[in-house]
Amino acid sequence: MSKVLENLRYADSHEWVLVEGDVATVGITDYAQHALGNIVYVDMPEAGDEVTAGEEFGAVESVKAASDLISPVSGEVLEVNEALEDAPELINEDAFANWIMKVKISDASEIENLLDAAAYAKVCEE
């Protein structure tokens, strides 16, 4: 069974969101990294880019497949996790510790559209 953390919100496309004030830290879930297998590359936006909830912001590539990353929130990218450029496998080691981007949220109401831990766990069971 994949790990689901209670303090996060989730998109049904398997991204997690940690909201701290008006900043959202975004990564992929434990379920997603298990499904992908060994991650070999993470395509990330750049600081200053705008992302839109429900739209692609990058991709994760594994030895098995490539998967688009869908932004759970809209706003400006403040920072990306540069450690993943040299060591994308960090996501396999701990998907929750190794975030992909931090976004200044432009519409806080979008958070309400995301799943809580219990609802996301149900998505993973299907």
Secondary structure, DSSP 4 states (H G I P E B T S, - for coil): -----TT-EE-TTSEEEEEETTEEEEEE-HHHHHHH-SEEEEE---TT-EE-TTSEEEEEEESS-EEEEE-SS-EEEEEE-THHHH-TTHHHH-TTTS--EEEEES-GGGGGGSB-HHHHHHHHH-
